[in-house]
Amino acid sequence: MLGERLRTTVDIYRKTIIPTRANRFVYGICNQMDDCKRLCRFDAASGKTSSCASVSKFCSVLQAWRRVFVAGGANPTTNALSEFVEKSGNLVRRAGMIHAKYNHTLVSLPGACFMSIGGRTGPHPVSFCERYSTISDRWTFMPSLFCARESSAAALHQERFVYAIGGHVGGNSIERLDVNLGQAWEMIELAVKSPISFNVNPAAFLVSTEEIMILSGNLSATAGVFSIAERTIRKLSPGVKKDWYGVNAASTVGKEEDPCVMGKDGTVHIYRRVAAKFEEPEFLSDEPIANRMNK
């Protein structure tokens, strides 16, 4: 449809044709604005990062189906779920999670659903998992993780398998859940030791039908590619262009739908699929996000 920049992509898993819009905005939680946490938005068209709303500390954000959800948080620990409505610029409350928690991981699932994985409810990380339906506005229990994880990463493979990756306590380990069967998580034993560390605030996204990109979040500009079939991780060189401490869940941007991740310092990192490398837009500088906001 003219003016809406619609394009068609092939869903390689279900073998159907799905109309999609190229994402213009990428959302993330930034923690370098004053003493509060902010839901921030990067505009790929203008190269401008702006603040959208105040949110709870250590909450999590998910961008999927052209919708944006913010869940959980600390001080106090909450089970709140809100949807950010782009048109009005407001956060609209949805049904709260079963468990109040923070530093958990959100990942999209088939059927307009998403899952909350692990996190923290008190002094220790937890293994609780639950699924939210955007259609029914309800949460349901899911199998608990094999290993408790806080501030981990997650990726969906073949519209069926969820991979939970790294995080506090979980360390440099990976486990998998078959959401169709919904029975139990399976620990993935790597064939060789990982050449990168991803135990602190990592991010992950699919880069091919059989590979998952893992971004280290421990003040290290390193990245690795996890081969699902071979169960190995190879270090990507070069990695990202700037060290970070913590990243948000990945989204996609532009007509090529390249994976894009916003660091919790507000920097934006785009992985160009064709070039097979990360690109940090030239218009983003190293100055603090508080100085760059709304210029």
N, C-alpha and C positions, 0 to 999 in steps of 0.2 A: 504494500500500500504506500503510495507516494506520500512523502512527508513524515512518515513514521519510521523510516529506515529499517523496515522489516527485511530480514533475510532468512533463508532456509538452510538448516543444517541437517545432516543425516545422523540419526541416533544409531550408532553402530551396534548397540546391544539389542534393541527391540526391532531393528530393521524397519522403522517407520520414519516418515518425514514430519519434522516438528518445526513450526514457525517460531523464531526467536527474535528478540530485539537486541542489538548490540548495547551493552551496558555503557552508560556515560559516567555514572557515579560509582565510586568505591567507598564503602563505609568501614570504619574501624573505631576502636576505643583508644583514645590518646591520654597519656598520663603526665604530660608536661605542660599543662595549662593551669597556672595558679596551684591551688592545693586540692583541686577536684578532678574528677574524671569527666571526659567529654566524649559524646558521640560525634565523630568528625566525618566530613565528606570530602573526597577528592574528586574534582571535576576534570575528567580527562579531556574535555573540549577546551577549557580555559587554562588548565594547569594550576587551578587555585584550590587551596585547602581551606575549608571553613568549618566552624563549629555549628552543630545542629541542636544539641540539647545536653543538659546535665544528666548524668546517670550515676548509678551506685558504683562505689569502688570495687574493682575486681569482678565486674560483671562480664558477660560474654556476648558477642554479636554474631549474627548469622545473616548473610545476604543471599537470598535464593528466590526464584520465581518472580523477580522484580519486586520483592518485598524485603523489609529489613526488620529483624527481631532482636531485642535486647533482653537477656535473661539473667536472673540471679544478682548477686552482689553481696558486699560485706559492710559492716559498721552501720546498722546491724545486718546480720546475715538474713537474706530474703529469698523467697521463692518466686518473686514477681517476674512476670513476663509482659513485655510491652512490644507493640509494633510501631515503628516510626513511619508515619504517613508523609511521603514527600510533598504532596500537594498542599497540605495544611501546615507542615512542619511540626506536627504534634506527636507525642507519644501516647498511644492508645492502649489501655490495659487489656490483656487477654487472660485466659485461665492460668493461674499460678502453677508452678511445678509441684510435684508430689513432695520433693525434698527441698528445703531451703539450703542453698549452697553458693559457693563462689569459686573462681578459678577453674571452672568446669569447661568442657569442650563441646561445641555444637557442630553437628554435621547433618547435611540434608539427606533424606531418604526418599525412596520412591513413594508415589501416592500423595505428594504435597505434605510430607511429614518431615520432622527432623528429630534428632536424638540429642539428649544431654548426657555427656559421658564424664563420670568421675567428678573430681573437684574436691572441695573441702567444706566441711560443716562446722568444724571446731578446731581442736588442736592437731588433728591428723587428716591426711587425704583419705578419700572414700572411694569405693568401687561402684556406687549406685549408678544405674543407668535408667533412663525413662524416655519414652517417645511421645511427641506432640503431633497431633493432627491439626493442620490449619483449616481443615474443612469442618470438623466437629468441635474444634476448640477444646480438646480434651487431652489429658496426659494419661499414659498407661505404663505399667512397669515393663522393663526389659531386663534380660539377664545381667547380673552384675559382672564387672570386669574380673578377670583372673587375678589381676594385680591392681591395687588401688593406685590411681594416677591423679595428679594435680597439675594444671597448666600443661596439658599434653596437646598433641595434634591428632587429627583424624582425617580420613579420606574414604570415599565410597568408590568401590570397584565393581564394574559390571552390574550396576544397579542392584547389587545383592550383598556384597561383602564390605563390612565396615572395618577399617584398620585403625586401631588406637596405637599411637606412636609416642614413645618417650614420656617426658614429664617427670615431675618430682616423684620419688619413690619408684616409679616405673623404670627410671633410668633409660639406658640405651636398649630398650626392649620393645617388641612389637607384638600385638595380639590381634586376632581377627574374629569377627562374629558374622555368621550367616544369618541375615535378617529374615530370610524366607523360612528357615527352620526355627530360629529363635531359641536354640537350646542352650549352648554355653560358649563362652569365648575360648579360643584356641591360641596358645602361645606359639609364636613363630620362632623357630630356632634358626638363626643365621648360619649360613654355611661357613663364613669367616667373620672375624671380628670387624665391627664397623670402623671405617677410617675417620668418621666424624662423631662428635658427641651431640646428642639431641635430648638431653635430660632436663633442660631448662627452657620453658616457653617456646617450643618449636612450632613450625607450621608445616602443612603438607598439602599437596594437590597432585592430581593425575597429570602426567605429561605424555602418556601414551596409553594404549589399551593394557599394557602389562608393566608399567613403571609408575612409581610414585616419587615425586620430588620431596625431599625433606630439608627444611631450612633450620639450621641450628639457631637457637635463640639465646645462647649463653655468652653474649658480648663477643660473638665470633661471626665474621662474615663468611661462613662456610655453608656449603650445601652439598647434598648427596642424592643419588638416584637409587631407589630401592627397586630391584628386579623381583617381581612377585614370583615368577617361575623359578628363578635361580636362587632366590632367598639370599641375595648379596646386596651390598651397598657400595657404590663407587663414588668417590669424591669428585665433585664438579669443580673444574678449574677453568677460568676464574669463577668465584662464587658471586655473591651480591657485592654491591659497591660500597656498602657502609655497614660498620658494626651496629648491632642493635641489641636491645635487651627486651625481648618479648615481641611477638607478632600476633596479628589478628588472623582469623580464618580467611582463607584465600577466596577471592571472587574472580570474575573475568571482566575484561574491558576491551572496548573497540570492536571493529567489525570482524577481526580475526578471533575474538574471544580469547585473548591471551590471558593466562593466569596472572593475577595481580594481588599483592599482599601489602597491607599498610602496617608499618612498624608502629609500636606504641609510643614512638617519639614523633609520629606524624609523617615520616618519610615513606615514599611509595616505591615499591619494587615490582617491575613488570618482567615476566619471563616470556621472551619472544620465541614462540614455538618454531618458526621457520629458521631463525638463526641459532636456536638451541642455546640461548644465553640470557642472562638477566640484563635489563636496561633500566637505569634510574633516569627518569626524565630530566633533561638539562635545566628545566626551569625551576627545579627544586634545589634549594640551597642548604647549607649546613647550619644556618641559623636556627635557634629554637623555634618550635612550632608556635609558641605564644607570640613571637614577633612576626610570624608569617601570616597569622590568621587575619582574614578579612582585609588584606591590603588592597 
